[in-house]
Amino acid sequence: MRSGYRAGAGEAWRLKRRRLGLAWLEADGSGGWRKRRGRCPEGWLDERSANVAAVAAMEAHARELVSEQRARKEAAERKVTVRELGAE
């Protein structure tokens, strides 16, 4: 079984989940997880690096939401030209 870290971000009406990567964990035998022994290899996440990756993913999601809102607002405020009306 593979474990992985995930992060969730968003508003109440729009939750977005994103897989952050593979977790450097092993089953502890009692239904939980514990950190594996040794150094975490490249491409795997320990708890600290998963927290950093989660913050980065949430910030990227927030930027996406802002850019979508800005694009919708600009489209709604855009005035139609006579040339565009004539083309329709």
MIVEX-355105 format. One record per residue: residue number from 1; residue in three letters; x, y, z of N, C-alpha, C in turn. Coordinates in steps of 0.001 Angstrom, whole numbers, plus 500000, padded with zeros to 6 digits. Example, Ala and Ser with C-alpha at 12.3 -4.5 7.8 and 13.67 -1.06 7.14 Angstrom:
BEGIN
  resi  resn  n.east  n.north    n.up  ca.east  ca.north   ca.up  c.east  c.north    c.up
     1   ALA  513190   494310  507800   512300    495500  507800  513200   496700  507800
     2   SER  512850   497750  507080   513670    498940  507140  512900   500030  507870
***
This chain:
BEGIN
  resi  resn  n.east  n.north    n.up  ca.east  ca.north   ca.up  c.east  c.north    c.up
     1   MET  500846   498831  500000   500000    500000  500000  500897   501240  500000
     2   ARG  500544   502217  499181   501314    503451  499125  500555   504549  499838
     3   SER  501265   505332  500569   500652    506473  501236  501099   507741  500528
     4   GLY  500322   508771  500677   500673    510037  500050  500071   511187  500813
     5   TYR  500641   512349  500646   500111    513542  501265  499185   514236  500288
     6   ARG  498085   514773  500811   497136    515539  500009  496825   516829  500739
     7   ALA  496439   517836  499969   496047    519120  500556  494711   519524  499971
     8   GLY  493904   520190  500773   492622    520708  500304  492595   522211  500500
     9   ALA  492052   522900  499521   491968    524354  499606  490729   524809  498883
    10   GLY  490237   525943  499257   489111    526509  498533  488039   527011  499469
    11   GLU  486983   527504  498867   485866    528033  499617  484864   526924  499865
    12   ALA  483833   527247  500622   482824    526245  500961  482117   525714  499719
    13   TRP  481917   526537  498705   481197    526101  497512  482109   525442  496485
    14   ARG  483405   525500  496675   484312    524959  495655  485598   524465  496313
    15   LEU  485610   523209  496703   486782    522615  497347  487634   521928  496293
    16   LYS  488916   522164  496339   489825    521548  495382  490865   520754  496159
    17   ARG  491047   519503  495763   492062    518664  496393  493155   518389  495384
    18   ARG  494362   518353  495875   495507    518132  495000  496471   517168  495688
    19   ARG  496932   516183  494951   497908    515237  495495  499272   515924  495483
    20   LEU  499927   515904  496621   501216    516578  496755  502378   515662  496403
    21   GLY  502272   514394  496724   503350    513457  496425  503325   512273  497358
    22   LEU  504285   511391  497176   504389    510189  497988  504917   510523  499374
    23   ALA  504346   509870  500375   504744    510121  501766  505852   509159  502183
    24   TRP  506846   509666  502876   507946    508856  503398  507501   508301  504749
    25   LEU  506486   507391  504687   505889    506805  505883  505800   505296  505719
    26   GLU  505616   504618  506845   505356    503183  506830  504269   502892  507856
    27   ALA  503546   501806  507658   502485    501416  508587  503101   501082  509937
    28   ASP  502438   501529  511012   502986    501286  512350  502427   500027  513008
    29   GLY  501550   499298  512310   501027    498047  512853  499748   498200  513640
    30   SER  499395   499407  514027   498161    499619  514783  497173   500477  513999
    31   GLY  497283   500439  512696   496351    501196  511857  496787   502617  511550
    32   GLY  497938   503021  512026   498444    504371  511783  499694   504358  510918
    33   TRP  500328   505493  510865   501536    505642  510054  502634   506286  510875
    34   ARG  503881   505960  510552   505034    506607  511186  506079   506875  510114
    35   LYS  506974   507802  510397   508034    508158  509451  508973   506969  509265
    36   ARG  509366   506731  508030   510341    505674  507756  511701   506077  508288
    37   ARG  512531   505095  508522   513899    505370  508963  514706   505865  507776
    38   GLY  515702   506637  508064   516601    507101  507023  516173   508429  506425
    39   ARG  516980   508860  505511   516752    510138  504844  515671   510002  503783
    40   CYS  514870   511017  503651   513791    511040  502663  514398   511262  501278
    41   PRO  514192   510324  500332   514786    510477  498996  514069   511553  498171
    42   GLU  514706   511942  497095   514156    512940  496179  512816   512451  495634
    43   GLY  511836   513326  495610   510524    512969  495085  509554   512455  496137
    44   TRP  510003   512232  497346   509155    511789  498440  509015   512937  499428
    45   LEU  507946   512919  500231   507694    514002  501180  507646   513480  502603
    46   ASP  508347   514176  503494   508146    513938  504914  507126   514973  505377
    47   GLU  506783   514967  506645   505733    515864  507130  506076   517331  506896
    48   ARG  507305   517719  507148   507710    519112  506992  507626   519558  505530
    49   SER  508166   518752  504618   508119    519137  503203  506696   519072  502655
    50   ALA  505850   518195  503216   504451    518141  502802  503720   519414  503219
    51   ASN  504035   519934  504400   503422    521192  504839  503829   522343  503931
    52   VAL  505090   522391  503546   505574    523442  502636  504889   523309  501275
    53   ALA  504782   522082  500777   504133    521851  499489  502643   522195  499549
    54   ALA  501996   521928  500689   500576    522243  500841  500349   523754  500802
    55   VAL  501198   524504  501480   501075    525962  501454  501263   526479  500033
    56   ALA  502256   525958  499320   502494    526388  497940  501303   526042  497050
    57   ALA  500707   524854  497233   499552    524446  496431  498346   525335  496720
    58   MET  498130   525687  497994   497006    526556  498347  497202   527966  497811
    59   GLU  498430   528467  497837   498699    529790  497269  498476   529795  495756
    60   ALA  498885   528728  495083   498662    528628  493635  497169   528571  493329
    61   HIS  496419   527844  494149   494969    527766  493967  494329   529138  494167
    62   ALA  494781   529872  495173   494248    531212  495417  494541   532130  494237
    63   ARG  495750   532038  493669   496085    532852  492490  495190   532502  491305
    64   GLU  494914   531201  491115   494025    530768  490033  492627   531357  490209
    65   LEU  492114   531320  491444   490782    531864  491701  490726   533356  491420
    66   VAL  491757   534082  491842   491789    535529  491621  491836   535836  490131
    67   SER  492648   535102  489377   492746    535368  487942  491436   535020  487230
    68   GLU  490747   533961  487653   489449    533619  487066  488419   534704  487357
    69   GLN  488400   535196  488602   487458    536259  488965  487753   537529  488177
    70   ARG  489024   537853  488023   489410    539049  487272  488980   538928  485810
    71   ALA  489174   537753  485219   488796    537529  483823  487281   537640  483652
    72   ARG  486511   537068  484596   485056    537172  484525  484593   538617  484661
    73   LYS  485221   539356  485563   484853    540765  485781  485173   541585  484532
    74   GLU  486344   541379  483946   486722    542125  482731  485798   541791  481568
    75   ALA  485398   540524  481453   484482    540131  480378  483112   540770  480570
    76   ALA  482665   540869  481816   481356    541467  482089  481382   542982  481858
    77   GLU  482512   543635  482130   482609    545086  481993  482980   545528  480580
    78   ARG  483394   544586  479737   483831    544921  478399  482663   545433  477565
    79   LYS  482861   546523  476911   481819    547109  476078  481948   546565  474660
    80   VAL  480809   546316  474054   480774    545792  472698  480924   546959  471725
    81   THR  481760   546783  470701   481976    547835  469710  480949   547715  468587
    82   VAL  480803   548785  467816   479894    548786  466676  480328   547750  465653
    83   ARG  481621   547616  465458   482152    546638  464505  481755   545223  464914
    84   GLU  481850   544912  466210   481468    543584  466686  479973   543367  466514
    85   LEU  479169   544395  466768   477723    544275  466571  477384   544039  465110
    86   GLY  478106   544718  464226   477893    544557  462793  478267   543184  462309
    87   ALA  479277   542567  462923   479736    541241  462523  478722   540167  462926
    88   GLU  477927   540442  463944   476934    539470  464397  475802   539527  463445
***
